[in-house]
């Protein structure tokens, strides 16, 4: 039965539109599985500890101050001196602050999902230098200072794995729960004696912090001079925060990263004053440096990106089918187009389900091989020739290989995709440059060849 070229192209276009339905369903399944994975990871973090952010230490000096103010009596009009007491706190950041930490990672499983926990063993040290009279220039005698304390903010205190001891000069002091300072949130603190502020003073501090968390580890650069060094067995670090490492070494065995900042870069002294005076603490809490331990190979993200190329993939496959029709004068039924299209759509479902168990690379290889083999055997029968089927199979395998390269090369995906489409269009134009499309459009019957 004869068919015009326009009618056949319309049928093929309709099939491509209909095939978008299962592809959209598979895309929705990818989102659903990804949300399920995120829920499981959050549940694992909830039962262990979340991402960790270390802020401090900060030296806090509470005080009471006598304020005198002349006032006028409302009835008699006499002036009198009123005294009242106000309570507040002084805050001091370290002159020097150093973090030297070793981080190990561990996988925790729940069903087919896994979460990566980190265990850091860090030495935090530095030096506080307090000015004479704590920097108070007027009415110093009106101040009564209470016992000071050293506050350290730790975002999830469930991750603390050791008995914290502060070495302060020649003393060894125990930490107590709670940061003691609302601006730092969760954390720990060390009660100190009443400090004599009549003269300038300085003291060194150090303590060991063993911390567990998931996701990322961050440190606020609170020192006038801050130096941080982190070593880990994790070979895929993603450095986060406002400051990148000044030095880093990454290998298959892990990484070593070093940061160095100063008050000139962080402006934390001004940010802390603004936080105390006006309760605007965003600028003080924002500066951070650290590393993320999230696995960069996300098979859900790659599966979602692969589906975005599905329409192009199906259109190119159908175009190759159509070229065999018009060049070899073979009749291919729309049902045969549809079955090949369903096999192409099934590839993405196989890819998603296998990637959850085998990883994306192995899942892609198995899924692509299975679909290429299935379509190759089927097309060999449709085109009535193993040679033609083999050629079509080779073209399809090349398309899958190019798709894998596109998914792997994120930075050059647009460039490579553009070159691929241009090359395929050029191939079609060269193969059909001598074809008489008017002759095809007149409805000359296509023949079924018998092997």
Secondary structure as UniProt FT lines:
FT   HELIX           5..47
FT   STRAND          52..72
FT   TURN            74..76
FT   STRAND          79..93
FT   STRAND          96..110
FT   TURN            111..112
FT   STRAND          113..130
FT   HELIX           132..135
FT   HELIX           140..142
FT   STRAND          143..145
FT   STRAND          149..154
FT   HELIX           157..159
FT   STRAND          165..168
FT   TURN            169..170
FT   STRAND          171..174
FT   STRAND          176..177
FT   HELIX           182..184
FT   STRAND          187..191
FT   STRAND          201..214
FT   STRAND          216..219
FT   STRAND          225..232
FT   STRAND          238..241
FT   STRAND          247..251
FT   TURN            252..253
FT   STRAND          254..262
FT   HELIX           263..266
FT   HELIX           268..278
FT   HELIX           282..286
FT   STRAND          289..292
FT   HELIX           299..308
FT   HELIX           310..328
FT   HELIX           334..358
FT   HELIX           360..382
FT   TURN            383..384
FT   HELIX           386..408
FT   TURN            411..412
FT   HELIX           413..431
FT   TURN            432..434
FT   HELIX           437..441
FT   TURN            442..443
//
